Amino acid sequence: MNSSTAVNATSLPAISLIEHGIIQLQLALILGLSSFFLYINMNMILIFCKEPVYRDSSRYILFIHMLFNDTLQSLISVFLYFLVVFRIQFNITLCTFFVHLGGNAAMNTPFSLAVMSLDRYVAICFPLRYAELSSVRRAYLAIGVTWLIGSVPSGSDLFIVLSKLPLSYFNQKALCSRAVLIQSSDQQLKQAVFNGLYFTVVWIIILYTYVQIMLQARKLRAPGSQAFKAQKTVLLHAVQLLLSMAFFLSPLTEYIFQYTEPMVFAHVRYVNFFLTIVLPKFLSPLIYGLRDDNLKKHLQLYLKCNFNKVNPTAVHC
């Protein structure tokens, strides 16, 4: 019995060091990938701001908005993840702001995909009216409506907290997560209803636009036509929507593993976070930006200028 105790006593520090190394590796992977894709995203946003040809196109406006939205959500999510991992308590007022903003950005993603699918549908099925129906003004209006609709779920949570708790609650400190805005089980049901409603609407829009574009592509019978390219783009929208939906399935896996060993549960949460937040949100520049020849050329030029430490304002493409 004494020997068994001695073995356990000597093995615990080794296990602790191994787990500590795994956690450091996980955090380094998140930080490294986030920094790399943030660099790519910021260059694309810089291209959009400096090149008028993109600012005058509703298609690029919608793409850059999605890029900005995904970047914002990723930055907030990574920031809050690090706070939770290191058990850093945060002021609830500031936490509420970040949770609300991150939740808003999360709900914006499916609607951004739906609006981009509609833009491609109009471009292919109504090419003569595209400039009228998908104008720059309407693109910005669609973005505004997207943010308004996306703010409803987390905004309603904030309203419930304000109605039930005193203002002194927001002066306290706590581990920052959506839990600070959850005061009843009914809110979980409300969130599920919003998720189901929002994603159903978006799936209907994407499915409808895909079918209509596919029918138009078959009429043209030209594999290299814009219709076939738009069909692939909408299909990619559907793939990204599936990845976005995985974010809302992560609480289920955490519920299944909540009674396991603490470190096992921590690893499950990490896998969920990596697969549903870090990876999908940084796929936008790879899926969309690098498929566009003009944007791809500009991005290569801007990256070369940055690597060579050339002032980007002196670059003309």
C-alpha positions in Angstrom: 0.0 0.0 0.0 2.9 2.3 0.8 4.5 1.5 -2.5 1.2 2.3 -4.3 1.0 5.7 -2.6 4.6 6.4 -3.5 3.9 5.6 -7.1 0.9 7.9 -7.2 2.9 10.7 -5.5 5.7 10.5 -8.0 3.4 10.2 -11.1 1.2 13.2 -10.3 3.8 15.8 -11.0 4.7 14.2 -14.3 1.0 14.1 -15.4 0.7 17.7 -14.3 3.7 18.8 -16.4 2.3 16.9 -19.4 -1.1 18.5 -19.1 0.5 21.9 -18.7 2.5 21.3 -21.9 -0.6 20.3 -23.8 -2.4 23.4 -22.7 0.5 25.6 -23.7 0.6 23.9 -27.1 -3.2 24.4 -27.5 -2.9 28.1 -26.7 0.1 28.6 -29.0 -1.8 26.9 -31.9 -4.9 29.2 -31.4 -2.7 32.3 -31.0 -0.5 31.4 -34.0 -3.4 30.6 -36.4 -5.4 33.6 -35.2 -2.5 36.0 -35.8 -1.8 34.6 -39.3 -5.4 34.8 -40.5 -5.9 38.2 -38.8 -3.0 39.4 -40.9 -4.5 38.1 -44.1 -8.0 39.5 -43.2 -6.6 43.0 -42.3 -4.8 43.1 -45.7 -8.0 42.3 -47.5 -9.8 45.0 -45.5 -7.0 47.4 -46.3 -7.3 46.6 -50.0 -11.1 47.3 -49.9 -10.5 50.7 -48.2 -7.7 51.8 -50.6 -9.1 50.4 -54.0 -12.2 52.2 -55.2 -13.1 49.4 -57.6 -14.1 47.3 -54.6 -16.0 50.0 -52.7 -18.3 50.5 -55.7 -19.4 46.9 -55.9 -22.1 45.4 -53.7 -20.6 42.0 -54.0 -17.3 43.1 -52.5 -19.0 45.2 -49.9 -20.9 42.2 -48.6 -17.8 40.0 -48.7 -15.7 42.6 -46.7 -18.5 42.9 -44.2 -18.6 39.2 -43.7 -14.8 39.2 -43.3 -15.0 42.1 -40.8 -17.8 40.3 -38.9 -15.9 37.0 -38.7 -12.7 38.7 -37.6 -14.5 40.6 -34.9 -16.2 37.5 -33.6 -12.9 35.5 -33.7 -11.0 38.3 -31.8 -13.7 38.5 -29.1 -13.9 34.7 -28.8 -10.2 34.2 -28.5 -9.9 37.0 -26.0 -12.7 35.5 -23.8 -11.3 32.0 -24.2 -7.9 33.1 -22.8 -9.6 34.8 -19.9 -11.4 31.6 -19.0 -8.4 29.4 -19.4 -6.3 31.6 -17.1 -9.3 32.0 -14.7 -9.1 35.8 -15.0 -12.2 37.5 -13.6 -13.5 40.4 -15.6 -15.8 43.3 -14.8 -19.3 42.2 -15.7 -20.2 45.5 -17.4 -17.3 45.0 -19.9 -18.0 41.3 -20.1 -21.6 42.0 -21.0 -20.4 44.3 -23.8 -18.1 41.7 -25.3 -20.6 38.9 -24.9 -23.3 40.9 -26.6 -21.1 42.1 -29.4 -19.7 38.5 -30.0 -23.2 37.1 -29.9 -24.4 39.7 -32.4 -21.5 38.8 -34.7 -22.2 35.1 -34.4 -25.8 35.6 -35.5 -24.8 37.9 -38.3 -22.9 35.1 -40.0 -25.8 33.1 -41.4 -27.7 36.2 -42.6 -24.5 37.5 -44.2 -24.3 34.2 -46.2 -28.0 34.5 -47.1 -27.6 38.0 -48.4 -24.5 37.1 -50.4 -26.4 34.2 -51.9 -29.2 36.5 -52.9 -26.7 38.8 -54.5 -25.4 36.0 -56.7 -28.9 35.0 -57.5 -29.8 38.5 -58.7 -26.5 38.7 -60.7 -27.2 35.5 -62.6 -31.0 35.4 -62.9 -31.6 39.1 -63.4 -28.4 40.4 -64.9 -30.0 43.4 -66.6 -31.4 44.7 -63.3 -28.4 43.7 -61.1 -27.1 47.3 -60.8 -30.5 48.4 -59.7 -31.5 45.6 -57.3 -28.0 45.1 -55.8 -26.8 48.7 -55.6 -24.2 49.9 -53.1 -26.9 51.7 -51.1 -28.9 48.5 -50.8 -25.8 46.5 -49.8 -25.2 48.8 -46.8 -28.9 48.7 -46.0 -28.8 44.9 -45.9 -25.8 45.0 -43.6 -27.6 47.3 -41.2 -30.7 45.0 -41.2 -28.3 42.0 -40.6 -26.8 43.7 -37.5 -30.3 44.6 -36.3 -31.7 41.1 -36.6 -28.5 39.6 -35.2 -28.7 41.7 -32.1 -32.1 40.4 -31.0 -31.1 37.2 -29.2 -28.3 38.6 -27.1 -30.1 41.9 -26.7 -33.1 40.2 -25.2 -30.8 38.4 -22.8 -29.4 41.8 -21.7 -32.9 43.1 -21.3 -33.9 40.2 -19.1 -30.8 40.6 -16.8 -31.5 44.4 -16.5 -35.1 43.7 -15.5 -34.2 41.0 -12.9 -31.0 42.1 -11.3 -29.9 45.4 -9.7 -27.3 47.6 -11.4 -24.8 46.7 -8.7 -24.6 43.3 -10.4 -22.7 44.9 -13.2 -20.0 46.3 -10.9 -18.9 42.8 -9.8 -16.3 40.6 -11.4 -16.7 37.1 -12.8 -15.4 34.6 -15.3 -16.5 36.2 -18.6 -18.9 34.0 -20.7 -22.5 34.0 -21.9 -23.4 32.7 -18.4 -23.4 36.3 -17.0 -26.5 37.0 -19.2 -28.3 33.8 -18.3 -30.7 34.0 -15.4 -33.3 31.4 -16.2 -33.7 28.1 -18.1 -36.3 29.9 -20.3 -33.5 31.8 -21.9 -31.9 28.6 -23.1 -35.2 27.7 -24.7 -35.4 31.2 -26.2 -32.0 30.9 -27.7 -32.8 27.5 -29.2 -36.0 29.0 -30.8 -34.0 31.9 -32.3 -31.3 29.5 -33.6 -33.9 27.2 -35.2 -35.9 30.1 -36.7 -32.8 32.0 -38.1 -31.1 29.0 -39.5 -34.3 27.6 -41.1 -34.9 31.0 -42.9 -31.3 31.1 -44.1 -31.3 27.5 -45.3 -34.5 28.2 -47.3 -32.8 31.2 -48.9 -29.6 29.4 -49.8 -31.4 26.3 -51.1 -33.7 28.5 -53.3 -30.9 30.6 -54.7 -28.8 27.5 -55.4 -31.6 25.7 -57.3 -32.4 28.8 -59.3 -28.8 29.4 -60.2 -28.4 25.7 -61.1 -31.3 25.9 -63.5 -29.9 29.0 -65.1 -26.5 27.3 -65.5 -28.1 24.4 -67.2 -29.9 26.7 -69.6 -26.5 28.3 -70.6 -24.7 24.9 -70.8 -21.4 26.6 -70.4 -19.2 25.0 -67.7 -17.0 28.2 -67.4 -19.9 30.6 -67.3 -20.7 33.0 -64.4 -23.7 30.9 -63.5 -21.6 27.8 -62.8 -19.2 29.9 -60.7 -22.1 31.4 -58.8 -23.5 27.9 -58.3 -20.2 26.9 -56.7 -20.2 30.0 -54.6 -23.6 29.4 -53.1 -22.7 25.8 -52.5 -19.7 27.1 -50.5 -22.1 29.3 -48.6 -24.0 26.2 -47.6 -20.8 24.5 -46.4 -19.9 27.5 -44.3 -23.4 27.6 -42.9 -23.0 24.0 -41.8 -19.8 25.0 -40.0 -21.6 27.9 -38.4 -24.3 25.6 -37.2 -21.7 23.4 -35.5 -21.1 26.3 -33.1 -24.6 25.9 -31.7 -24.1 22.1 -31.3 -21.0 22.5 -29.1 -23.1 23.0 -25.8 -24.5 19.5 -26.5 -21.1 17.8 -26.5 -20.0 19.8 -23.4 -23.2 18.6 -21.7 -22.3 15.0 -22.5 -18.7 15.3 -21.2 -19.5 17.6 -18.2 -19.2 14.7 -15.6 -15.9 13.4 -16.9 -12.4 14.3 -15.5 -11.8 18.1 -15.4 -8.9 17.9 -17.9 -10.9 15.7 -20.3 -13.7 18.2 -20.2 -11.2 21.1 -20.8 -9.9 19.3 -23.9 -13.4 18.8 -25.2 -14.1 22.5 -24.8 -10.8 23.3 -26.6 -11.7 21.0 -29.6 -15.2 22.6 -29.7 -13.7 26.1 -29.7 -11.1 25.3 -32.3 -13.4 23.5 -34.7 -16.4 25.8 -34.4 -14.8 29.2 -33.8 -11.2 29.4 -34.9 -11.2 27.3 -38.0 -14.5 28.2 -39.7 -14.3 32.0 -39.1 -10.9 32.1 -40.8 -12.0 30.1 -43.8 -13.7 33.1 -45.4 -10.6 34.6 -47.0 -9.6 31.2 -48.3 -13.0 30.2 -49.6 -14.0 33.5 -51.2 -11.1 36.0 -51.4 -8.6 33.7 -53.0 -11.2 32.5 -55.6 -11.5 36.0 -56.9 -8.8 36.7 -59.4 -8.7 40.5 -58.9 -8.7 40.3 -55.1 -6.1 37.6 -55.2 -3.8 39.7 -57.3 -4.2 42.7 -55.1 -3.6 40.6 -52.0 -0.4 39.1 -53.4 0.8 42.6 -54.2 0.0 44.0 -50.8 1.6 41.0 -49.0 4.8 41.4 -51.1 4.9 45.1 -50.3 4.5 44.4 -46.6 7.2 41.8 -46.6 9.5 44.2 -48.5 8.5 47.0 -46.1 7.2 49.2 -49.0 4.6 51.8 -48.2 1.3 50.4 -49.5 0.0 53.9 -50.3 2.6 54.0 -53.1 1.3 50.9 -54.7 -1.0 51.2 -57.7 -2.6 48.2 -59.2 
